[in-house]
Amino acid sequence: MTPAPITLVEGRGIALQGHDIDTDRIIPARFLKSISFAGLGNHVFADDRAATGGCHPFDRPEHQGARMLVVNRNFGCGSSREHAPQALRRWGITAVIGESFAEIFASNCLALGMPCLRGEAGAIGEIQQLIQEQPGVDFCLPLATSTLHGLDRHWPLMMESGPQTMLLSGCWDATGLLLSHGDELRRTALRLPYFHNFASTR
């Protein structure tokens, strides 16, 4: 099946303040032993949440079901583990908005159809403050305009044209695109000698 375009993200937000939040904080290494990503959402920010005794944003009852994560500078730095965006996505996050992102983290998010959009520090601070003061606000984020709307306010955001085009066209899912061309794959496989007892003639 051809991957679906992603044109709009809607829902409540969750604000996570702090710069340089790395992937080991997003999903600690001890949870990477699983052979699948199932259940990772339960352990997102596990150590940070344990240290705050239930006061972490991801534990607050008013943020349960939030879909947009609003962060600060250099989010997702550290290791390149794809488990970090997987954990966020499986918790329920469908878009990340921040001042800046580690490049590999943003690429791993794109592979899940989870856009990362950047905003000026002042705008990000305003969005975070609004979420903290009114956690029930529903936001609307059309990816074609990269503008976040909430209440009667809006904030211009930025996304590189490549990822934006991939999301809007449905080309973000490389595996899905590959599987959607199953007939061509099978015809190509039939022409490859190493699929048919190919032996070296050295």
DAFENTA-V352352 format. One record per pair of residues at least 24 apart in sequence whose ideal C-beta (glycine too) atoms are under 10 Angstrom apart, sorted by the first residue. I is the first residue (numbers start at 0). J is the second residue. Records with the same first field share a line. If there is no record, write none. Layout:
# DAFENTA-V352352
I=J + J
This chain:
# DAFENTA-V352352
0=172 + 175 + 178 + 179
1=169 + 170 + 172 + 175 + 176 + 178 + 179 + 180
2=112 + 165 + 166 + 168 + 169 + 170 + 171 + 172 + 173 + 174 + 175 + 176 + 178 + 179
3=112 + 169 + 171 + 172 + 175
4=112 + 142 + 165 + 166 + 167 + 168 + 169 + 170 + 171
5=93 + 94 + 112 + 113 + 114 + 142 + 165 + 166 + 167 + 168 + 169 + 171 + 172
6=140 + 141 + 142 + 143 + 166 + 167 + 168 + 169
7=94 + 139 + 140 + 141 + 142 + 143
8=66 + 67 + 92 + 93 + 94 + 96 + 113 + 114 + 116 + 138 + 139 + 140 + 141 + 142 + 147 + 166
9=66 + 67 + 93 + 94 + 137 + 138 + 139 + 140 + 141 + 148
10=64 + 65 + 66 + 67 + 91 + 92 + 93 + 94 + 137 + 138 + 139 + 140
11=61 + 62 + 63 + 64 + 65 + 66 + 67 + 130 + 133 + 134 + 135 + 136 + 137 + 138 + 149
12=56 + 62 + 65 + 66 + 67 + 68 + 69 + 92 + 94 + 96 + 126 + 127 + 129 + 130 + 131 + 133 + 134 + 136 + 137 + 138 + 140 + 147 + 149
13=56 + 57 + 59 + 61 + 62 + 63 + 64 + 65 + 66 + 67 + 68 + 69 + 70 + 90 + 91 + 92 + 127 + 130 + 131 + 134
14=56 + 62 + 65 + 67 + 68 + 69 + 70 + 71 + 96 + 123 + 124 + 126 + 127 + 128 + 129 + 130 + 131 + 134
15=44 + 47 + 55 + 56 + 57 + 62 + 68 + 69 + 70 + 71 + 74 + 95 + 97 + 127 + 130
16=56 + 69 + 70 + 71 + 123 + 124 + 127 + 128 + 131
17=47 + 70 + 71 + 72 + 74
18=70 + 71 + 72 + 73 + 74 + 76 + 97 + 98 + 99
19=71 + 72 + 73 + 74 + 75 + 76 + 77 + 101
20=44 + 47 + 70 + 71 + 72 + 73 + 74 + 75 + 76 + 77 + 83 + 97 + 101
21=73 + 74 + 75 + 76 + 77 + 78 + 80 + 83 + 101 + 104
22=74 + 75 + 76 + 77 + 78 + 79 + 80 + 81 + 82 + 83 + 84 + 86 + 101 + 103 + 104 + 107
23=76 + 77 + 78 + 80 + 83
24=75 + 76 + 77 + 83
25=74 + 75 + 77 + 80 + 82 + 83 + 84 + 85 + 86 + 87 + 104
26=80 + 81 + 82 + 83 + 84 + 85 + 86 + 87 + 89
27=82 + 86
28=78 + 80 + 82
30=82 + 86
31=78 + 80 + 81 + 82 + 83 + 86
33=82
35=85
36=81 + 82 + 84 + 85 + 86 + 88 + 89 + 111
37=85 + 89
38=86 + 89
39=82 + 83 + 84 + 85 + 86 + 87 + 88 + 89 + 90
40=85 + 86 + 87 + 88 + 89 + 90 + 91 + 92
41=86 + 89 + 90
42=82 + 86 + 89 + 90
43=68 + 82 + 83 + 85 + 86 + 87 + 88 + 89 + 90 + 91 + 92
44=86 + 87 + 90
45=86
56=127 + 130 + 131 + 134
57=87 + 90 + 91 + 92
59=131 + 134
60=134
61=130 + 131 + 133 + 134 + 135
62=91 + 130 + 131 + 134
63=90 + 91 + 134
64=91
65=90 + 91 + 92 + 93 + 130 + 134 + 138
66=91 + 92 + 93 + 94 + 137 + 138 + 140
67=92 + 93 + 94 + 95 + 96 + 114 + 116 + 126 + 130 + 137 + 138 + 139 + 140 + 147 + 149
68=92 + 93 + 94 + 95 + 96 + 97 + 113 + 115 + 130
69=94 + 95 + 96 + 97 + 98 + 116 + 118 + 122 + 123 + 124 + 125 + 126 + 127 + 128 + 129 + 130 + 131 + 138 + 147
70=95 + 96 + 97 + 98 + 99 + 100 + 115 + 123 + 127
71=97 + 98 + 99 + 120 + 123 + 124 + 127
72=97 + 98 + 99 + 100 + 117 + 120 + 123
73=97 + 98 + 99 + 100 + 101 + 104
74=98 + 99 + 100 + 101 + 104 + 105 + 115
75=99 + 100 + 101 + 102 + 103 + 104 + 105 + 106 + 107 + 108 + 115
76=100 + 101 + 102 + 103 + 104
77=101 + 103 + 104
78=103 + 104
79=103 + 104 + 106 + 107
80=104 + 107
81=106 + 107 + 108 + 110 + 111
82=107
83=107 + 108
84=108 + 109 + 110 + 111 + 113 + 115
85=110 + 111 + 113
87=111 + 113
88=112 + 113
93=140
94=138 + 140 + 142 + 147 + 156 + 166
96=122 + 123 + 126 + 127 + 138 + 140 + 147 + 154 + 156 + 158
97=123 + 126 + 127 + 156
98=122 + 123 + 124
99=123
105=158 + 159 + 162
106=162
108=162 + 171
109=158 + 159 + 161 + 162 + 163 + 165 + 166 + 171 + 172 + 173
110=165 + 171 + 172 + 173 + 174
111=171 + 172
112=165 + 166 + 169 + 171 + 172 + 175
113=166 + 171
114=140 + 142 + 145 + 156 + 158 + 162 + 163 + 165 + 166 + 167 + 171
115=156 + 158 + 159 + 162
116=140 + 142 + 145 + 146 + 147 + 154 + 155 + 156 + 157 + 158 + 159 + 162 + 163
117=145 + 156 + 157 + 158 + 159
118=145 + 147 + 154 + 155 + 156 + 157
119=154 + 155 + 156 + 157
121=154
122=147 + 153 + 154 + 155 + 156
123=154 + 156
125=149 + 152 + 154
126=152 + 154 + 156
129=154
141=167
142=166 + 167
143=167
